[in-house]
């Protein structure tokens, strides 16, 4: 089946609201609707279509494909329907972008899993942009792209194989995903980490591949928790399913040797022209290495301070020239017990040299925003 598409026009007032729990920034809103995975010549589009091709070749017409679903979802979709505990850290506004107390920007494409099961889909792939408040470094970005896969099995399938339903679903899952790894990376050695735990699968496992002499984690997956099937799919109690989730940026960084996650958002032709639809053999060639600019800021902590909150401020002011935010020193005063942190902020453009004047202006704004928004006391 072809990709199932729905309009994803997102208005600013739909995501940046006056609700007291809203923490979506202008910087994040401007990324919504970019849909890098829709561009066939972009590394993320190349990876997505290669995965689509693999599943279509192996299971013609079996998997329904969705890659344009609305990114604002209910809290229940993002967490409760996936059995994520009420006290789980991922529910914190420190980690998640809340539109209101009832809606979020999806943290994972798994947020659509239960709804698609309720609509009667028994095999599907969902690709989309996902949003998480996170640190600033070469491998983390507040917007990235995931693919969710689900397949449901009928009793006659595991009975015909002479296996119990969980054993059968796990066997099929391992074979499907080892085949996918070889489709993307060549004839690589695979191994499985069975110590993984996810709230929505049991058993849960992670696939690792030996690539360029290193063992790399590729994706997490498992046999879907039976209650998710029973609650959302007609006659789901008599069926079994597997589910997996993978990050497109992670795979593309490994496959194409892309060193910095910010590059995926570059419109520089020196980056984009290196990639071609359908070609998995490209090795990214660095086109520039402009010097970094380091700025340290030291302050007494406040109740409102978290590292993620500081990173949001830095990204909101500096955008993609913010390369890293790193804690380099921590001090607790022996008398009054207050704690001071020193963070080093690295600024670097991948496309041009930065001037002292513009960086000083940015740093001054970061310092001012840290005081007004986080209540820290600068030293």
C-alpha positions as CSV (number, residue, x, y, z in Angstrom):
1,X,0.0,0.0,0.0
2,X,1.1,3.6,-0.6
3,X,1.7,6.1,2.1
4,X,-1.4,7.4,3.9
5,X,-1.2,11.2,4.1
6,X,-3.2,13.8,6.0
7,X,-2.8,17.5,6.0
8,X,-0.4,18.7,8.7
9,X,-0.8,22.4,8.6
10,X,0.0,23.5,12.2
11,X,-1.0,27.0,13.2
12,X,1.1,28.9,15.7
13,X,-1.8,29.4,18.0
14,X,-2.4,25.7,18.0
15,X,1.0,25.0,19.7
16,X,2.0,28.3,21.4
17,X,-0.8,29.1,23.8
18,X,-1.5,31.0,26.9
19,X,-2.0,27.8,28.9
20,X,0.2,27.9,32.0
21,X,1.7,24.6,31.2
22,X,2.7,25.6,27.6
23,X,6.4,25.4,27.1
24,X,6.7,25.4,23.3
25,X,9.1,28.0,22.0
26,X,9.1,30.0,18.8
27,X,12.3,28.1,17.8
28,X,10.4,24.8,18.0
29,X,7.3,26.0,16.3
30,X,9.4,27.1,13.3
31,X,10.6,23.5,12.8
32,X,7.0,22.1,12.6
33,X,6.0,21.2,9.1
34,X,9.6,21.2,7.7
35,X,9.2,17.4,7.2
36,X,12.8,16.6,6.2
37,X,11.7,13.0,5.8
38,X,9.5,14.0,2.9
39,X,12.5,15.0,0.8
40,X,13.7,12.1,-1.3
41,X,17.2,13.4,-1.8
42,X,17.7,14.2,1.9
43,X,19.5,11.7,4.1
44,X,16.4,11.2,6.3
45,X,14.2,10.7,3.2
46,X,16.7,8.3,1.7
47,X,16.7,6.2,4.9
48,X,12.9,6.3,5.3
49,X,12.4,5.2,1.7
50,X,15.0,2.4,2.0
51,X,13.1,1.0,5.0
52,X,9.8,1.3,3.2
53,X,11.3,-0.5,0.2
54,X,12.6,-3.3,2.5
55,X,9.2,-4.0,4.1
56,X,7.4,-3.8,0.7
57,X,9.8,-6.2,-1.0
58,X,9.6,-8.7,1.9
59,X,5.8,-8.3,2.5
60,X,4.2,-6.9,-0.7
61,X,1.1,-4.8,0.2
62,X,1.2,-5.9,3.8
63,X,2.3,-2.7,5.6
64,X,0.3,0.5,5.5
65,X,2.6,3.6,5.6
66,X,1.9,6.8,7.4
67,X,4.3,9.7,7.3
68,X,2.2,12.9,7.7
69,X,0.3,12.5,10.9
70,X,-0.5,15.6,13.0
71,X,2.3,16.1,15.5
72,X,0.1,17.4,18.4
73,X,-1.3,14.5,20.3
74,X,-3.2,13.9,23.6
75,X,-1.2,13.2,26.7
76,X,-3.1,9.9,26.9
77,X,-1.9,9.0,23.4
78,X,1.7,9.9,24.2
79,X,1.9,8.2,27.5
80,X,-1.1,6.4,29.0
81,X,-2.0,4.2,26.0
82,X,1.6,3.0,25.9
83,X,1.5,2.1,29.6
84,X,4.1,4.7,30.6
85,X,3.8,5.1,34.4
86,X,2.3,8.3,35.8
87,X,5.6,9.1,37.6
88,X,7.8,8.4,34.6
89,X,10.5,11.1,34.0
90,X,9.5,11.5,30.4
91,X,6.2,13.1,31.4
92,X,8.0,16.0,33.0
93,X,7.8,19.4,31.3
94,X,11.6,19.4,31.6
95,X,11.6,16.6,29.0
96,X,8.4,17.1,27.0
97,X,6.9,20.0,25.1
98,X,3.4,20.6,26.5
99,X,0.8,22.5,24.5
100,X,-1.6,22.3,27.4
101,X,-2.1,19.9,30.4
102,X,-4.0,17.6,27.9
103,X,-1.8,17.9,24.7
104,X,1.9,17.6,23.8
105,X,4.1,17.6,20.8
106,X,4.6,13.9,20.3
107,X,7.8,12.5,21.9
108,X,7.7,9.4,19.7
109,X,5.8,8.0,16.8
110,X,4.5,5.3,19.1
111,X,2.0,7.9,20.2
112,X,-0.1,6.9,17.1
113,X,0.1,3.2,17.8
114,X,-3.2,2.7,19.8
115,X,-5.2,4.9,17.5
116,X,-4.0,3.1,14.4
117,X,-4.9,-0.2,16.0
118,X,-8.4,1.1,16.8
119,X,-8.8,2.0,13.2
120,X,-8.2,-1.6,12.3
121,X,-4.6,-1.5,11.0
122,X,-2.8,-4.8,11.6
123,X,0.6,-3.9,10.0
124,X,1.9,-0.4,9.6
125,X,4.9,1.9,9.6
126,X,4.6,5.5,11.0
127,X,7.3,8.1,10.3
128,X,7.3,11.6,11.6
129,X,9.1,14.4,13.4
130,X,9.2,14.1,17.2
131,X,10.0,16.6,19.9
132,X,12.0,16.4,23.2
133,X,13.6,19.0,25.3
134,X,17.2,17.9,25.5
135,X,20.8,18.8,25.9
136,X,22.8,20.7,23.3
137,X,25.6,18.5,21.6
138,X,26.5,16.8,18.4
139,X,24.0,13.9,18.8
140,X,21.0,15.6,20.4
141,X,18.4,18.0,18.8
142,X,15.0,19.0,20.1
143,X,13.4,17.9,16.8
144,X,14.3,14.5,15.3
145,X,12.6,11.8,13.3
146,X,11.4,8.3,14.1
147,X,9.8,5.3,12.5
148,X,7.4,3.0,14.4
149,X,6.6,-0.4,13.0
150,X,3.8,-2.8,14.2
151,X,2.6,-6.2,12.9
152,X,-0.2,-8.2,14.3
153,X,-0.4,-12.0,14.0
154,X,-3.3,-14.4,13.9
155,X,-3.5,-17.7,15.9
156,X,-3.1,-19.9,12.8
157,X,0.3,-18.3,12.1
158,X,1.9,-19.4,15.4
159,X,-0.1,-22.7,15.5
160,X,1.2,-23.6,12.0
161,X,4.7,-23.0,13.2
162,X,4.2,-25.1,16.4
163,X,5.2,-22.2,18.7
164,X,3.5,-20.3,21.4
165,X,2.4,-16.8,20.4
166,X,5.1,-14.8,22.2
167,X,7.9,-17.1,20.9
168,X,6.5,-16.8,17.4
169,X,6.1,-13.0,17.4
170,X,9.7,-12.6,18.8
171,X,11.1,-15.0,16.2
172,X,9.4,-13.1,13.4
173,X,10.5,-9.7,14.8
174,X,14.2,-10.7,15.1
175,X,14.2,-12.1,11.5
176,X,12.5,-9.0,10.1
177,X,14.8,-6.6,11.8
178,X,18.1,-8.5,11.2
179,X,17.1,-8.4,7.5
180,X,16.5,-4.7,7.7
181,X,19.9,-4.1,9.3
182,X,21.6,-6.0,6.4
183,X,19.5,-4.2,3.8
184,X,20.8,-0.8,5.2
185,X,24.3,-1.7,6.3
186,X,25.3,-4.7,4.3
187,X,26.2,-8.1,5.6
188,X,26.8,-7.0,9.2
189,X,26.9,-9.2,12.3
190,X,23.9,-8.7,14.5
191,X,23.3,-9.4,18.2
192,X,20.4,-8.8,20.6
193,X,20.4,-7.2,24.1
194,X,17.7,-8.9,26.1
195,X,18.2,-6.7,29.2
196,X,16.2,-3.9,27.7
197,X,12.9,-2.9,29.2
198,X,10.2,-0.7,27.7
199,X,6.7,-0.2,29.3
200,X,4.9,-1.1,26.0
201,X,6.6,-4.4,25.1
202,X,7.4,-7.7,26.9
203,X,9.8,-9.2,26.2
204,X,11.8,-6.1,25.2
205,X,15.0,-6.4,23.1
206,X,17.5,-4.1,21.4
207,X,19.3,-4.8,18.1
208,X,23.0,-4.1,17.8
209,X,25.2,-4.4,14.7
210,X,29.0,-4.7,14.3
211,X,29.8,-1.8,12.0
212,X,33.2,-0.5,11.2
213,X,34.6,-2.5,14.1
214,X,32.1,-1.1,16.7
215,X,29.0,-2.6,18.2
216,X,26.2,0.0,17.7
217,X,22.7,0.1,19.0
218,X,20.3,0.3,16.1
219,X,16.8,0.2,17.6
220,X,14.5,-1.0,20.4
221,X,11.6,-3.4,19.9
222,X,9.7,-6.2,21.5
223,X,6.5,-8.2,21.7
224,X,3.6,-5.7,22.3
225,X,2.1,-5.7,25.7
226,X,-1.1,-7.8,25.4
227,X,-3.3,-5.2,27.1
228,X,-2.5,-2.7,24.3
229,X,-3.8,-5.1,21.7
230,X,-6.8,-6.1,23.8
231,X,-7.8,-2.5,24.5
232,X,-7.4,-1.2,21.0
233,X,-7.8,-3.9,18.3
234,X,-11.0,-5.8,17.6
235,X,-10.6,-9.3,18.9
236,X,-7.1,-8.3,19.9
237,X,-7.1,-10.7,22.9
238,X,-6.7,-13.6,20.6
239,X,-3.8,-12.1,18.6
240,X,-0.1,-11.2,19.1
241,X,2.0,-8.4,17.8
242,X,5.5,-7.0,17.6
243,X,6.5,-3.3,17.6
244,X,9.8,-1.5,17.0
245,X,11.0,2.1,17.0
246,X,14.0,3.6,15.4
247,X,15.6,7.0,15.0
248,X,16.3,8.1,11.4
249,X,19.0,10.5,12.4
250,X,20.9,7.9,14.3
251,X,20.9,5.5,11.4
252,X,21.8,8.2,8.9
253,X,24.7,9.5,11.0
254,X,26.2,6.0,11.1
255,X,25.4,5.1,7.5
256,X,26.5,8.3,5.9
257,X,29.2,9.3,8.5
258,X,27.5,12.6,9.4
259,X,29.2,14.0,12.5
260,X,26.7,16.6,13.8
261,X,22.9,16.3,14.0
262,X,22.5,20.0,13.1
263,X,23.6,19.2,9.6
264,X,20.3,17.6,8.8
265,X,18.7,21.0,9.0
266,X,21.2,22.7,6.8
267,X,20.1,24.2,3.5
268,X,23.7,24.6,2.4
269,X,24.0,23.0,-1.1
270,X,27.5,21.7,-0.1
271,X,25.7,19.4,2.2
272,X,22.5,18.6,0.3
273,X,24.2,18.0,-3.1
274,X,26.2,15.1,-1.6
275,X,23.1,12.9,-1.3
276,X,20.9,11.3,-3.9
277,X,17.6,9.5,-3.6
278,X,18.0,5.7,-3.4
279,X,21.8,5.8,-2.8
280,X,22.9,4.4,0.5
281,X,26.6,4.4,-0.4
282,X,27.4,8.1,0.2
283,X,30.1,9.0,2.7
284,X,29.7,12.6,3.9
285,X,32.6,14.9,3.0
286,X,33.1,17.8,5.4
287,X,32.9,21.0,3.4
288,X,34.1,23.4,6.2
289,X,35.5,23.6,9.7
290,X,35.0,27.0,11.1
291,X,36.5,27.8,14.4
292,X,34.4,27.5,17.6
293,X,33.8,30.3,20.0
294,X,33.6,29.5,23.7
295,X,31.7,31.4,26.3
296,X,31.5,30.5,30.0
297,X,28.7,31.6,32.3
298,X,28.7,31.0,36.1
299,X,25.6,31.4,38.3
300,X,24.0,30.4,41.6
301,X,21.2,27.9,40.9
302,X,17.5,28.5,41.5
303,X,14.5,26.2,42.0
304,X,13.5,26.8,38.3
305,X,16.9,25.9,36.9
306,X,17.5,22.6,35.0
307,X,20.1,21.9,32.4
308,X,17.3,21.3,29.8
309,X,15.8,24.7,30.6
310,X,19.2,26.4,30.1
311,X,19.6,24.5,26.8
312,X,16.1,25.8,25.7
313,X,17.2,29.3,26.3
314,X,20.5,28.9,24.4
315,X,18.7,27.3,21.4
316,X,16.0,30.0,21.5
317,X,18.6,32.8,21.3
318,X,21.4,31.2,19.2
319,X,19.5,28.7,17.0
320,X,21.7,26.2,15.2
321,X,25.0,28.0,15.9
322,X,24.8,26.6,19.4
323,X,27.0,23.5,19.2
324,X,27.3,22.4,22.9
325,X,26.2,23.4,26.4
326,X,28.4,21.6,28.9
327,X,28.7,21.7,32.7
328,X,32.4,22.2,33.4
329,X,32.4,23.1,37.2
330,X,30.1,22.8,40.2
331,X,30.7,24.4,43.6
332,X,28.7,24.3,46.8
333,X,29.4,27.1,49.2
334,X,30.5,25.7,52.6
335,X,28.6,28.3,54.7
336,X,25.3,29.0,53.0
337,X,25.0,25.7,51.1
338,X,24.1,27.4,47.7
339,X,25.3,25.6,44.6
340,X,27.0,27.4,41.7
341,X,27.4,25.9,38.2
342,X,29.7,27.0,35.4
343,X,28.6,26.1,31.9
344,X,30.7,26.4,28.8
345,X,28.7,27.2,25.7
346,X,30.3,26.5,22.3
347,X,29.1,28.5,19.4
348,X,30.0,27.4,15.8
349,X,28.4,27.8,12.5
350,X,28.9,25.0,10.0
351,X,28.6,27.5,7.1
352,X,30.5,30.7,8.0
353,X,32.8,32.3,10.5
354,X,31.1,34.0,13.4
355,X,32.1,37.5,14.6
356,X,33.0,38.5,18.2
357,X,30.3,41.1,18.0
358,X,27.4,38.8,17.2
359,X,28.5,36.1,19.7
360,X,28.8,38.7,22.5
361,X,25.3,40.0,21.7
362,X,24.0,36.4,21.8
363,X,25.8,35.6,25.0
364,X,24.5,38.8,26.7
365,X,20.9,37.8,25.7
366,X,21.4,34.2,27.0
367,X,22.7,35.6,30.3
368,X,19.7,38.0,30.6
369,X,17.2,35.3,29.8
370,X,18.7,32.9,32.3
371,X,18.1,35.5,35.0
372,X,14.6,36.5,34.0
373,X,13.3,33.1,33.0
374,X,15.2,30.8,35.4
375,X,15.8,33.1,38.3
376,X,19.5,32.3,38.5
377,X,22.0,34.7,40.0
378,X,25.0,35.5,37.8
379,X,28.4,35.5,39.3
